[in-house]
């Protein structure tokens, strides 16, 4: 392959100059190979300069991928009606013959996968423009920076990444980037009425050997903005090889009452379990993805991104004031799959707003009562409608690039267990709880899955690119070198009483996170229980008063923090079944923790009974061995 000749045949002198200035031959090979495969009419290289960023945004509108709205900087994009979310069935890891990533991970023999994707993308960009752009996962100038190159025929994809990620052009000049970058190769395919036509041939293939992702015949950002969850899969594998963590983490900074310190906490939650709302409670550093590294015995975290690609449904002034504020004021925002009425966006759950009876949305022209071909009512906006915006627009944005991590929160969705907040006894205890996050289906779940409780390790199961056993071993190993490991907590915002009513309000989580901050800083005591430390009643009374200006009754405390022995024993049994069925070797520490916790619960059940008031644990002593980090 004559790389220079291929590049000269498609790139303008200006774009060729930008590329050659990087002096990065492996990068040139990737782009030349993409040109041969995709066969674009021309190639534009963006260096991330203000002029190039402006050109990308303007072209996204000229090509019809986005439409300007009334407020300055706002645009709207529509995906096809059947292209509204990630496609797990067609998202596959390409692995060498005979290799396995464990059950549940969608793998394809690499040779077979390369042949299939070559057939899908061969000539897919004929008559179209190819756009090449560069990004960094993590802050520039730090060890967190991971160089990425995006190749696409969608200006919308490039525009989205320009908002979500730090520009990484200069990063590709560094010697280390020549073998360490991630490549993302995407085409929306043939467009019909402005959306991908051939979604039956939608493919998202992750080539672990080349650190490359192929994506074709789709526009939805979760399948195409590859620096997000597609890159996350590559990062998880690299982290496991290099002894750091690539996590589905928010990062929030909680200022102390004393006003002299901010406590930085990461958190992992499955979808619809309170992740974004937790990130926004105090000062947000990041809402979705984080990398965690160690130095001098401490853990440090950085937000992979600089923007948000958030679900817009139910964002309103009462529940999400910081986010709502940026959505109704001028700044660069891409709305997707909302209702557009004469340049104004509307979405489900946006608050006290009169919704028009007709407009345009992801289904085309829309009117109230419109149904799809299956007879389903089409709402004003898709349930997965999104907004794409830079974090710097948020009033509570904390721009700290790398933070010392003092705490980690894992959270799931359980109507019966566990308590709203607890502190786990040590690193391995915390890793076990993170590994066994359980999430009940939401009200939107139908069919057989509606009765299933899902275990989702670190809320990362969908994105794992290594066997679960290796992933958990990496977590345990990571903590061994920490002299001051983050304290680990578990939260559950979804407890229900016997009548089925939620025991907590939406804002109670602010009290639970504040209690976590006070525990990390050693300001509050706690009761030990067989599964972790829980708050004392008198401390929560004070915190409810300070944070929410409300009272907190003993009756609520007893009901919410009841230790339900049978339910917790059932959780251990479910977790053990989940790990036993894995073909990859689960770390022995996980099973040892299950055995230790089961012993404590059975002993407690014999002494206290099935449902135990938190007040009965005032004098409870947990074995010292359980409180050790390892």
N, C-alpha and C positions, 0 to 999 in steps of 0.2 A: 504494500500500500504506500503510494507516494503521498505522504501527508501534506507536504507543502503545496503540491499541485492541486490536491483536492480543496484545500482551504482557499487558495487563490481563485479557484473556479467559481466559488459561491459568495465569498466575503468581499464587501467593498473595501477599498484601500483604508478607509477610516477604521472599519471593524477589524480588518486584518492587523492593522497597527496596534490596536488595543490588545489583541490576543498575543501577538508576537512579543509585545513589551513585557509579558509575564515570564517569558523564557522558560516555559513549562511544557516539555515535550510530551509527557504522559497525558496532560490535559489536551494538547493538540491532537493526539491520537484518538481520544474519546470523541472529540468534536468531529474529526474527519470520518471516523467510523459511523457516527450518527448521520452525517451527510450522505454517506453511501447507502445506509439503510433507509432513511426517511425520504431522501431525494427532494429537498426543499428547492423552491425557486431562488431564494436568496437567504442570507443569514445576517442578522443584526446582533452585534455584541454590545451588551450594556456594561459599562464600567462602574455604574452606580453614581455617576456624576449627576448634579441637578438637572442638566439638560437631558441626559439619558432617562432619568426617572420620569421627567415630564413627558418625554416622547412615548414611553410605555403607557402611561395613563391616557394620553390623548389617543393613541392607537387602539387601546381597549374599547374606547367609545366609537372611534371611526369604523372599526371592524364589526361593531354591533354586539360585542360581548358584554358591554356595560352601557347604561343609559344615564345621563346626568339627571339629578334630582334638583329640587328648588334650592335647598341650602348649599352654600358654597362647599365644594369638596365631596359632597355626597353623590354616590352613583348606586345603581341597582343592577344586579346580574341575575339571570334566570338559568337554572339547570333544566334539563329535560324532565318531564313528569316522572319517568321511571329511573331517573339518575339523581336521587336525592339523598344518598347516604353511602357509607363505605360498603363494599361488596366483599364480604369474607370468603364467599365461595370461589371467587376468581382472583383472590389475593393469595399468592402462593410463594413459598420459599423454594428456590432452586438449590438443590443439594447434590453432592457427588453420589454416584451410584452406591447404594447400600447404606448410606448415612441416614440417621433418624434424629429428629428433634423431639421425639416423644409423641404420645397420643394427643389428638386434638389440634396439632399444628399441621396446617395445610402445606404439604411438601410435594415437590415434583422433581423427578430426576433431571439434573441440570442439562444434560445433552438434549433430552426431550423438550424441556422448557425453552431452551435457546432456539431450537428449531421451530417451536410453535410461535414464539414471539417474533422471530424473524419473518415468518409468514404473515403475521398480523400487521406488522409495521412496515413491511416492504413497500416503499413508494407512497406511504400514507400522507406525506407532506407535499406531494406534487402540486405546483401552482400556489403554494402557501409560503409564508415567511417563517423562518426558524429564528427564535430568540434565544440567545445564550446569556445567562446572568449568573452572578456569583454571590454567595452568602456565607455567613459564619453561624454555626450553631454554638452559642455561647459568646461571652464578651471578647472582643478583640484585645490583643495584647496580654492575654492570660493563657494558662495551660488548658482552659476550658474550650478555647476556640477550635472548632472542627470545620475545615473548609468544605464547601459544597458547590457544585456547579449544576445549574438547571438548564436543560435543553427542552424547548417546548414550541409549539406553534400557536399557543394561546397567550395573548397579551393580558388577558384576565388573570391567568395563573401567575405570570411575572409580576403584575401589579399587586396581587395579593401577597406574594413573597416580599416585595419591596416594602410593604407595610409591616409584615410579621417578623422579618428577620433583619439582622445587621448586615450591611453591605460587606462582601468579602473579597472584592477584587484584589486589593493589596495583599491579602493573605496568600494568594496563589503565587506571589513572587518569592515566598519563603521556601527554602530548600526542603523543609519538612513536609510541605504540602504536596510535593511531587509524587509521593506514594501513599499519602494518607487521606486523600479527599474522597468524598462521596459524590457519585454521579446520578442524576435524575433525568430520565429520558422520556418525554411525554408528547403525545399527540391527541388532540380532541377528535381526530378522525374527520370524516365527512360530516359537514354541518347541514342540517335541514331546519329551516326557520330559526337559525341561530344556535341550535343545540346539537349535541352529538347524535348522529342518526343510528349508528351501528352498535348500540349498547349490548346487543347479543354477543358481540365480540369484544366486550370490555375485558381488559386484562391488567392486572397489577402484579408483576413478577419481581421478586427480590433476589438478586444474584449475590449470594453471600461471599462468593469467592472474589468477585470484582468490586464489591462495595457499590453496586449499581442497582437502580430501580427502574424498571420499564413500566409505563402506564399508557394505556391506549383506549380510544373510543369512549371517553368519559370526560366530563367537565367538573363534576362535583369536587370541591376543593379537598375533601378528605382523601380522594383518590388521586389527586393531581398536584396539589401543593405538597410536593414530596418531602420537603424539608421538615414537615410536621410528623405525622405518625409513621409514614413509610421510612423516613430517616431514623425515627426512634427505634425501629426494629434493627437497623444496622448498628446504631449506637449501643443497644443492649448487648449485642454480640461483642463489640469492641471492648465495652466495659468489663465483660466477663473475662476477656483475655488479658486486660491490663490492670485489673484490681481497682476499679472504681465503679460507680453506680450510675446507670441511666434510668431515670424513674419518671413515672406518671405523677409528678409532684407539683402541687402549688407551693409557693413560698410566700409567707406573710410575716410582716414585722409588727410585733405587739409592743407599743410603748409602755413603759412602766408607769404606775401611779406616781412614783417619785419624780418622774420626768427626766431622769438622767441616763436611761438605758433603753435600748430596743432589743427585744428577744425575738430571734428569727426562728421560725418553725416551718417545716415542710409538711405536706399532707397528701395522702393518696386516697381517693374515693372512686368507686365505680360510677358510671353514668347515673344521673338523677339521684345521687346520694348526698348532695350538698357541697360539692367541691368548690364551685365558683363562688357561691355565697359565703363560704368559709374564707376563701382568699380575700374577699372584699370587706370583711368585718372590721379590719384595722388598716394597716398599710400594705398594699399589694406590691410584691416584687415580681411575681409571676403567677399565672393561674392554671398552668397545664403541664409543662415538662421542665425537668431540672436534671442537671448532672451534679453528682456529688463526688468530691475527691478528698483525700486526707493529706494533712501536712502537720508535722510536729505533734502528732497524737490527737489532732482535732479534725472534725469533719467540716468541709466548706462546700457550699452549694451555689450554683449560678443558674439563672433562668436561661434556658436554651433560646428563648424568643425575646422579641421586644414589642410584641403586639398580642392581640386577642382575636381568636376566631371562635366566637361564642354563640351558643344557642340563644336566639332572641325571644323565643316564646316565654311569656310571663315576666319579661323584664318591664317593670313599672316603677313609678316614683316611690311607692311604699316599700317594696321588697328589695329593689336594687337601685337606690338613689344615685350612686356614683356612676353606674353604667348608663342608666337612663339619661343622666345629664349630658353625657358625651354624645348620645344618639340623637339628641334634639338640638344640638348646637353645631355651627359650622366647623368642620375639620375633615380630613381625609377619612372617609368611611366607605366601604363597599357593603351594601346590604344584599343578601341573596335570598330569593324565593319568598319575599314578602309581597304585600299588596301595594301596587303603585297606582295612586289616583292623582293624576295631573301633577306628578312630580313630588308627591308626598307619600312616605312609606307608612304602612299600617301593618300590625302583626297581632297575633293572638295574645291576649292577656296583657295588653299595654296600659291598662288602667282606665280611668274615667274619660274615655275618648269616644265620640260618636263615629262608628265605623261606617264608611260609605257602603252603598248597596251594590256598587259595581266598580270595576277597575281592571287592572292587568296583574296577573300573578304567574306562578309556575305552570299553570294549566292553560295559559293564554288569556284571552278576554274572560273575565270572571264576573259573575253576578250572584247575589245571595240565593242559595238554593241549588246552585249548579252541582251536577253529579258527574262522576267519571264513568268510564265504559263499564265498570263493575257495579254501578249503581250507588257508589259511596259519595256522600256529600263532600264537596271540596271546601275546606276552610279558607279563610282569607289569606292565610300564610301557611306554609308547610310546617308540620311539627318540628322539623329539623332546620327551619329557616335560620339564617346566621347573620352575624355582623362581623366585619373584619376592620380592626382599628388599632392604632398604636397606643400602647399603654401610657405614654407620656400625657395623653389627654385627660387621664383620670385625676380627680382632685386628691385621691389618697394614694397616688403612685409613689413608691419608694424606688429611686433610681440606683440604689446600691448595686454594684455589678456582681460582687462576690461576697457572700455573707457567711459568717460563722454560724453553723447550725447547732442550735441548742435543744431542739425537740423535733420529733416526728409524730404525726397523727395518722392513724389508719382509721377509716370509717366505712361502715356498710349500712345496709338497710335491713333491720329486723324488727318485727312487730312484737316479739316475745323476749328477745335477748339481744345483746347484753345491756348493761346499764348505760345511761347517756354519756358518761365519761369515766374513764379509769386510767390510772397510770400503771404500766406494766413493770415487772420487777427487775428486768435487766435486758441486755441486748438480745440474747437468744429468746427470751420470753416474748420480746417485742417482734422479733423476726417471725416467730411462730404465729402470733396474732395477725401480723401483716400477711403471712402466707395463707392464712385461713379466713381472710375477709369474706363474709357471706352477704349476699344481697338477694332479698326477695324481689320477685317481679313487681314492676309498677302497675298501676291501673290500666296502662295502655297495652299490657301484654295479653295476648289471646292464644288459644290453642293449648297444646300439651305443655308448653313452657310455663304457662300461667301458674302451675302448681309446684314448680321447681324452685328450690333455693340454690343459688349458684355460688360456688367458691371461686374467688378471683384473686389469686396471689398478688399482693401489692397493687391491686386494680390494674395489673399489667398483663394479664393472661393473653389477651387478644394480640399483644404486640411482641410476645417472647420469640426470640430467634435462637435460643439455646434451650436444651431440655430443662424442665422446671427444677430438677435436682441440681443441675449446674448453677442455675440462677440463684437458688436459695443458698447453695454452698458459697457463692460469691458474696452474698449478704453477710453470712456468718463470718467468713474470712475477713471481710472489710472491717468488721468491728473489733477483731482481735488486736489490731495495731493501734486502736484508739485509747489513749489514756483518759480522755474526757469525752466519752461517747454521748451523742444526743439522748435525752430521755424519751421514751416511747409511750404513746398514749393511744387509747382506742375510744372512738365516739360512735354513738348511735342516736340519730335525731328522730327515729321513726317508731319508738315504742308506742304500743296501743294498750288501752285499758281493756278490761273484759268485755265492754260494750262495743269495742272497735274504734273508739275515739283516740286520736293522738294525745299522748300525755304531755307533749311539749308544744310550745308555740314556735313559729319559724325563727324568732329572734332569740330564743333561749340559748341557741348555740353560741351567742356572744358571751354568755356567762361561762359555758363550758370551756371555751378557748381562753378566757381570762383566768379561769382556775388553773388551766395548764400553764399559763405564763407564771402565775404566782408559785406553783409547785416547782417549776424549773428554777426559779430564783430563790427557792427555800423560804418563802414567806408564809406558807400555810402547811399545817399538818394534814393527816389523812388517816382513815381507818384501813387496816389491812384486811383483805378478804381472800378466799381461796383462789381468786382469779386476778387480783391486783389491788392497788390502793384506790379508794373512793373518797369523795369529798366529805367533810364534816358538815352537818346541817347548819351550824351557826356561821360557817364561812360562806355558804351559799346564800344565806339570808342577806349578808352584807353585800355580796357581789350582785345579787338581783337588784338591790337598792341602788348601787352605784352605776351599774351598766344599763339597766332598763327602767329604773325608777318604779319598780313594782315590788310587792311583797311576795313571800315564798312560804308556803305552809308546810308544817310537819307532815300532813297527810300526803301532799304531793311528793315530798322528799321520800317518804317511806315507800310509796307506790313505785316511783321511778327508780330508786336505788335498791329495790328488793333483789336479793340474790336468789335466783330461781334454779335450784340445784338440778332438777330433772332436765330443764331446758339446756343448761350448760353442759351436762353430761352428754346429751344428745348431740350438741355441737361438736364435742370431742370425737364422738363416734363417727360423725359425718366427715370431719376433717381426716381422721385416720383412714377411712375408706377411700377418700379422694387421693391421699398420698400413696396408699398401698397399691392402687391400680396403675400408678405411674411405672413405665418401663425404665425410666432413668432412675439413677440411684439417689433417693432422697437422703439428705444428711441425717445421720443417726441422732443428732441433737433434736431434730423435730419430733421424732418418736419418743425420745427420752422426756421431752417436755410434755407430750400428751400423757405419758404414763404418770409423771409427777403431778400434773393438774388433776387427772382422774382420781388419784389417790387422795388428794386434798378434798376434792368435792365429795367423794364417798364418805370420808371421815366426817366432813362437815354436815352432810345429810344425816348421818347417824346421830350426831350430837344435837343439831338445830332443827332438823326436819326439812321439808321440801322448799318452802318459801320463807326466806330469812330476812327480817327487818335489818336495815343497816345499823341501827342502834345496838344490835346484839353483837356487833363486831368490835365494840370499843376496846375490848381486852384481847382480841384475837392475835395470835402470834404466827407468822408464816415462817417455815423453815429457812434458816440462813442460806442454805445451799441454793434455794430458788432465787434469792436476791443477788447472787453473784453474776457478773456479766457473762461468764463462761463456766 
